[in-house]
Structures are given as C-alpha cells and as structure tokens.
Amino acid sequence: MTKLAIITGASRGLGKNSALALADKGINVLFTYHQNKTAAEDVVDAIQQKGQKAFAIQLDTRDVGAFEAFSSQLGVILEREFGRSDVDYLLNNAGTGVHASLESTTYDELEDMLAIHVKGPFFLTQTLLPFMKNGGHIVNISSGLARFSLPGSGAYAMAKGAVEVMTRYMAKEFASRQIRVNTLAPGAIATDFRGGNVRDNQQMNQMVSSITALGRVGEADDIGNAVAMLLSENSGWITGQRIEASGGMFL
C-alpha cells in the first residue's frame, strides 16, 4: 500500500515543500491549512501532477477544541479519499514566529507561541495516535534557535525548546508501538516566515551566509528533502533525536 503522510500547515513554506518532496518519493499527502484555501488547492494540484493523491483540510492547530471534530472528519476522508483507516507519517510543521525582546514580549505573544508550537502539536499528536500505523514515524519541527541565541527570538525559541523535550518523551512512550519520533530543526530559511526577512533582506541574507559553514541561507527545498530523508525506511533506527538542517550555522 502507498504510504500516507499527514502534514500540518502545508499550504506554503516548509510544509508545502515537504509535501512536494514526499510526493516525489511516491507518498500520498493529507495536509492542513490555516486560512488560504486557494494556496492549499494549488498544493493539492501540484501533488496530483506528481502522480500522488492529496487532500487539504482547514484547521487552526491552536484550536485544541477543534481536534475531536477534526478526528471524526479525518476518519471519513481517509476511507473516502485514500481507501484506508490509518496513516504512516505525521509531520507537525504548522507554526509562526514573533520578533520581540524578552523585555517587551507580551503575555498574549508568549501564549500564542506556546499554543501553536507546543500545545497544538502535543494534543494533535495525542488525537491522531489511534490513526498512526504501528511502525510509523512522527517528525516535529523545531528551530536552530533552540540551540543558538539571537536577540528578539526568545519566546519562539522557548516554545521550540519545549518541542525538542516533547519529542524525546514521545519517542520513549510510543516505542511500544515501534513508532519513531524525531525533531528536525531548520536554520534560517528563505521563505515568507517573519515577513520574508531572511529571503528579502539583503543585509540579513549576507549575515546568515557569513555564519553558515556552507556559505548561504537555506532554501525551503533543503528542508523538504530533509523531511523526505527522515520519513523513509532508511531512517528506521533513528528515534528520539534532534537533527539540525542549518547548513552549519554557528558551528
């Protein structure tokens, strides 16, 4: 049977490129999007053009209260669209950032970072566990900022640090079902994240390149390919690990 991945937040950015990279590997994709239905439909079309099945569902991963209804909807879609009742892979990718000093970060800003990066993935994974195939694989997206520190990223990095601890505990507790769980931590990537600062700001681009061993900023395809590598049978003996895909930032 063709493998199936669920990806959160795949209408753009790293989620989109991960979905396309998995499709290139012959994997079907069911993904969520926050608001942009047109962008999500474009990703579905792109996956289908690669010869794979795809389906998009609207979900705000901050809204833990919506997960029960999402679970019921998912069961119907799996059977109708993919002819199955389980999934092989889960990529907890959906996220956004905030740029503010620790001194100026508001309660609501920190709460939003924890909601989307920690509480959402925690409870969504909990909700989706009954659908996860024994021997499946979960990847949680963190950030290089959980290892190195850049002023203005504290609230976001704190949330991502919690993701990395969560991954280790998931790996330990889900191992009885042979479900592997790993963290992928991107470095600075040229996407629209934080208003496209790395992609569009030449000064920022040059700064990142100067402190990166491979001498350039990352591209979304770099992360998509890393996701496809992790979600493969060749990574079967890797679990509970943090893998950084940053081109060697701050080595």
Backbone torsions as a table, in degrees:
resi	resn	phi	psi	omega
1	MET	NA	139.6	178.1
2	THR	-62.7	135.7	179.1
3	LYS	-66.3	153.2	-179.5
4	LEU	-133.4	131.7	178.1
5	ALA	-116.3	142.1	167.4
6	ILE	-104.1	130.5	179.5
7	ILE	-126.5	131.6	173.8
8	THR	-92.3	136.6	176.7
9	GLY	68.3	59.4	-175.2
10	ALA	-116.2	20.2	177.1
11	SER	-82.3	-10.3	-179.0
12	ARG	-160.5	174.2	170.0
13	GLY	58.8	-142.5	-174.4
14	LEU	-65.2	-34.7	178.2
15	GLY	-64.3	-42.4	178.1
16	LYS	-62.0	-49.8	-178.4
17	ASN	-65.4	-32.3	175.5
18	SER	-66.4	-42.3	178.6
19	ALA	-60.9	-43.3	-179.0
20	LEU	-69.0	-38.3	178.8
21	ALA	-65.5	-38.8	177.8
22	LEU	-67.5	-39.6	177.2
23	ALA	-61.0	-37.3	177.4
24	ASP	-63.1	-24.2	178.8
25	LYS	-92.1	7.9	177.6
26	GLY	82.4	25.4	-178.5
27	ILE	-107.5	132.9	174.4
28	ASN	-76.1	154.1	-173.3
29	VAL	-135.2	129.3	168.8
30	LEU	-116.0	124.8	-174.3
31	PHE	-136.5	160.7	176.7
32	THR	-104.3	157.2	172.7
33	TYR	-138.0	155.9	-175.9
34	HIS	-84.2	-59.0	-174.5
35	GLN	-135.1	-34.7	-168.8
36	ASN	-84.7	88.8	-177.6
37	LYS	-65.2	-37.8	-179.0
38	THR	-62.6	-44.8	178.1
39	ALA	-62.7	-39.9	179.2
40	ALA	-63.6	-41.9	179.0
41	GLU	-64.0	-35.0	177.1
42	ASP	-64.5	-38.1	178.4
43	VAL	-68.4	-40.5	175.7
44	VAL	-56.9	-46.7	179.9
45	ASP	-60.9	-42.9	-178.1
46	ALA	-64.1	-38.7	178.1
47	ILE	-67.6	-42.4	179.8
48	GLN	-64.8	-33.7	176.8
49	GLN	-66.4	-21.2	176.1
50	LYS	-86.9	1.3	176.0
51	GLY	90.9	11.8	-179.0
52	GLN	-113.6	159.6	176.7
53	LYS	-83.1	147.2	179.4
54	ALA	-150.9	152.0	176.7
55	PHE	-152.7	140.6	-178.8
56	ALA	-116.4	137.9	178.8
57	ILE	-127.8	134.6	177.0
58	GLN	-74.3	131.5	177.0
59	LEU	-159.9	132.2	169.5
60	ASP	-95.9	109.1	-174.1
61	THR	-70.0	-6.9	170.9
62	ARG	-72.7	-26.8	-170.6
63	ASP	-87.1	80.9	-177.6
64	VAL	-59.2	-31.8	179.9
65	GLY	-64.2	-17.6	-179.0
66	ALA	-88.4	-6.0	-171.9
67	PHE	-69.7	-32.7	179.6
68	GLU	-63.8	-45.1	177.8
69	ALA	-66.3	-37.5	177.5
70	PHE	-61.4	-40.5	179.4
71	SER	-61.7	-43.9	178.8
72	SER	-64.6	-42.5	178.1
73	GLN	-63.4	-39.4	-178.3
74	LEU	-62.1	-43.4	-179.9
75	GLY	-57.9	-41.0	178.9
76	VAL	-67.1	-44.2	-177.7
77	ILE	-66.8	-39.9	178.8
78	LEU	-57.8	-45.8	-178.4
79	GLU	-69.4	-45.1	-174.5
80	ARG	-72.8	-42.4	-172.3
81	GLU	-94.1	-29.3	-172.7
82	PHE	-121.9	-6.9	177.1
83	GLY	64.8	37.5	-178.5
84	ARG	-153.6	172.3	-178.0
85	SER	-122.0	5.7	-177.6
86	ASP	-138.9	172.6	178.5
87	VAL	-131.5	155.7	-178.6
88	ASP	-94.1	-35.1	-171.7
89	TYR	-135.0	148.6	172.3
90	LEU	-132.5	125.8	175.7
91	LEU	-114.9	107.4	176.6
92	ASN	-83.8	92.9	-171.8
93	ASN	-113.4	-30.5	-171.1
94	ALA	-53.5	134.9	179.9
95	GLY	-178.7	166.5	174.7
96	THR	-147.0	173.5	-177.0
97	GLY	-125.2	173.9	172.5
98	VAL	-141.1	137.2	178.4
99	HIS	-112.0	106.9	-179.8
100	ALA	-162.0	145.5	175.9
101	SER	-66.2	158.0	176.3
102	LEU	-59.5	-34.8	-179.0
103	GLU	-64.3	-34.1	-174.4
104	SER	-103.8	-5.9	-179.8
105	THR	-63.5	131.5	-178.8
106	THR	-89.0	164.7	176.1
107	TYR	-57.6	-45.6	-177.5
108	ASP	-64.4	-37.4	178.7
109	GLU	-65.3	-44.6	178.4
110	LEU	-66.7	-41.8	179.5
111	GLU	-61.0	-38.2	179.0
112	ASP	-66.0	-40.6	177.9
113	MET	-63.3	-42.0	179.1
114	LEU	-68.9	-36.3	-178.9
115	ALA	-65.9	-45.7	-173.5
116	ILE	-84.1	-30.7	-175.4
117	HIS	-99.3	-22.2	-175.8
118	VAL	-118.1	-61.8	-175.9
119	LYS	-64.1	-43.0	179.6
120	GLY	-59.8	-57.8	178.6
121	PRO	-59.9	-36.3	-179.8
122	PHE	-61.3	-53.5	-174.8
123	PHE	-79.2	-27.0	175.4
124	LEU	-69.7	-42.2	176.3
125	THR	-60.6	-43.2	176.6
126	GLN	-57.2	-43.5	-179.8
127	THR	-66.1	-37.5	-174.1
128	LEU	-88.0	-8.6	-178.7
129	LEU	-54.2	-40.4	178.3
130	PRO	-61.7	-21.8	178.8
131	PHE	-89.2	-16.6	-175.1
132	MET	-72.4	130.7	178.4
133	LYS	-72.3	139.9	172.7
134	ASN	-56.9	133.6	-175.9
135	GLY	86.1	8.0	179.5
136	GLY	-76.5	-171.8	-174.6
137	HIS	-145.1	131.9	175.8
138	ILE	-114.4	133.6	174.0
139	VAL	-121.8	126.6	176.1
140	ASN	-105.8	131.1	-178.8
141	ILE	-86.2	124.5	175.3
142	SER	-111.2	-140.2	-179.2
143	SER	-161.4	149.3	172.9
144	GLY	-57.3	-24.5	-178.9
145	LEU	-67.6	-10.1	172.7
146	ALA	-79.2	-14.1	177.8
147	ARG	-102.8	-47.2	178.1
148	PHE	-111.5	160.9	-171.1
149	SER	-117.3	126.1	174.2
150	LEU	-124.7	125.0	-177.1
151	PRO	-52.2	139.3	179.8
152	GLY	97.2	-6.5	-176.7
153	SER	-113.1	12.4	-172.0
154	GLY	-58.0	-50.5	-176.2
155	ALA	-63.8	-43.8	178.1
156	TYR	-63.4	-46.3	-177.7
157	ALA	-66.2	-36.6	176.8
158	MET	-60.0	-43.4	179.0
159	ALA	-63.8	-42.0	-180.0
160	LYS	-68.4	-31.7	173.8
161	GLY	-61.5	-38.9	176.2
162	ALA	-65.1	-35.8	177.0
163	VAL	-58.5	-40.9	-176.9
164	GLU	-68.9	-37.2	174.4
165	VAL	-67.3	-43.5	178.2
166	MET	-56.3	-41.3	-180.0
167	THR	-59.5	-45.1	-178.2
168	ARG	-63.5	-40.9	179.0
169	TYR	-68.8	-39.8	175.7
170	MET	-60.6	-43.8	-179.0
171	ALA	-60.2	-40.2	-179.5
172	LYS	-69.6	-46.2	-173.0
173	GLU	-79.1	-27.5	-179.0
174	PHE	-91.0	-2.6	-175.5
175	ALA	-64.7	-24.2	179.1
176	SER	-63.1	-21.0	175.5
177	ARG	-103.0	10.2	-179.7
178	GLN	61.1	26.1	175.1
179	ILE	-86.8	122.1	178.9
180	ARG	-90.5	144.5	-179.7
181	VAL	-136.3	125.4	179.7
182	ASN	-135.6	161.2	174.9
183	THR	-105.5	133.7	168.8
184	LEU	-112.2	124.3	-175.5
185	ALA	-115.5	99.5	177.0
186	PRO	-70.3	152.9	168.3
187	GLY	-87.8	-151.1	179.9
188	ALA	-74.8	122.6	-174.0
189	ILE	-120.9	140.4	-178.3
190	ALA	-81.5	79.7	174.9
191	THR	-128.5	-168.4	177.7
192	ASP	-85.7	8.6	178.0
193	PHE	-59.0	135.7	-176.2
194	ARG	52.1	45.8	176.8
195	GLY	71.2	20.3	178.7
196	GLY	73.3	28.1	-174.0
197	ASN	-59.8	-43.9	-179.9
198	VAL	-72.2	-37.1	-176.9
199	ARG	-73.5	-42.1	-167.8
200	ASP	-104.2	-19.1	-178.0
201	ASN	-92.1	108.3	-174.7
202	GLN	-61.5	-37.8	179.5
203	GLN	-64.8	-44.2	177.6
204	MET	-64.5	-41.9	179.4
205	ASN	-58.9	-44.9	-179.3
206	GLN	-67.4	-38.8	179.4
207	MET	-63.1	-46.7	-179.9
208	VAL	-62.1	-44.3	179.4
209	SER	-59.4	-36.7	-175.3
210	SER	-70.6	-24.8	-178.8
211	ILE	-109.1	15.7	178.7
212	THR	-111.4	127.9	-174.4
213	ALA	-56.1	-39.0	-178.2
214	LEU	-84.5	1.9	166.1
215	GLY	77.1	21.9	177.0
216	ARG	-156.1	166.8	172.2
217	VAL	-78.0	160.0	178.3
218	GLY	-77.8	155.0	173.9
219	GLU	-112.9	157.8	-178.2
220	ALA	-58.0	-35.2	178.7
221	ASP	-63.3	-30.3	177.4
222	ASP	-60.1	-39.8	-178.6
223	ILE	-78.8	-40.1	176.4
224	GLY	-57.1	-42.9	179.1
225	ASN	-67.5	-34.8	177.7
226	ALA	-67.3	-39.3	176.7
227	VAL	-61.6	-46.7	-179.7
228	ALA	-61.6	-35.6	177.5
229	MET	-65.4	-45.7	-179.2
230	LEU	-66.4	-40.9	-179.3
231	LEU	-88.0	59.7	178.2
232	SER	-139.1	161.6	-179.6
233	GLU	-66.5	-20.9	-179.4
234	ASN	-72.1	-11.8	179.4
235	SER	-102.8	23.2	-173.0
236	GLY	-63.4	-17.9	-177.8
237	TRP	-107.3	18.3	180.0
238	ILE	-114.3	120.3	175.1
239	THR	-154.6	150.4	179.8
240	GLY	72.2	18.8	-173.5
241	GLN	-108.5	155.6	171.9
242	ARG	-106.6	116.0	178.1
243	ILE	-109.8	119.9	179.7
244	GLU	-96.4	129.5	176.8
245	ALA	-115.4	84.5	-174.1
246	SER	-130.1	4.0	-176.0
247	GLY	70.2	10.1	-179.4
248	GLY	86.7	46.7	175.7
249	MET	-71.2	136.7	174.2
250	PHE	52.2	45.6	175.5
251	LEU	-74.5	NA	NA
